[in-house]
Amino acid sequence: MEHLEKILDQLSNETLRSLKEMNKAKDINERKTQAEIVHLLCQSMGSIIGSTASMMSEVHDSQLIDDEEDEYL
């Protein structure tokens, strides 16, 4: 889990850095490039968070099933 937190922190930091770069950009093409980078970084974060939530849900459901089976033993 610590590894996952590190990845999310790095993605967050890179997103903030890209937003600052986008703010500094004078040329519309530079802004567009930075906006695309921010968009992709946010998509990556969303995918990681969604996958983690799905895995945690499966683990939780599995534990509930195991607990229910233990009750019948």
C-alpha positions, -999 to +999 in steps of 0.1 A: +000+000+000+029+023+007+041+019-029+007+029-041+007+061-020+041+070-034+029+066-070-002+088-062+020+114-046+043+115-076+013+118-100-001+146-079+032+164-078+036+161-115+001+173-121+007+204-100+040+210-118+023+207-152-005+231-141+021+256-131+038+252-165+005+256-183-001+289-164+033+302-174+029+292-211+024+321-235+019+301-267-015+284-272+003+252-284+023+251-252-009+255-231-026+228-251+003+204-246+004+210-209-034+207-207-032+173-224-004+162-200-026+173-170-056+154-185-035+122-189-020+124-154-055+129-139-068+099-160-039+078-147-047+088-111-084+080-116-075+046-131-052+037-102-078+048-076-106+030-094-086-002-097-076+000-060-112+006-049-123-024-070-096-046-055-104-035-020-140-042-026-132-077-038-110-084-008-138-070+015-164-092-002-141-122+000-136-116+037-174-114+043-179-147+026-151-163+047-167-148+078-201-162+069-186-196+062-169-196+096-202-189+113-217-221+099-188-243+110 
